[in-house]
Amino acid sequence: MAKTSPGQFIREVRQETSKVTWPTRKETIVSTIMVFVMVFFAALFFFVVDQILSFGVGKILGLGG
């Protein structure tokens, strides 16, 4: 494994970060909103599934009214 000096490492890091395509502000905002929407739907889905399973287990064990 080749050893590189700290200076060489920093130069290589700067060179690689210059190749990165950073998202625009609009892309970041849209992506963030989509994440929140998906989290909301996932939470809603798991809440509904939990309620159904809870109801079913309650009926099976005779705990439900």
Order of alpha helices (4+ residues) and beta strands (2+ residues): alpha-alpha
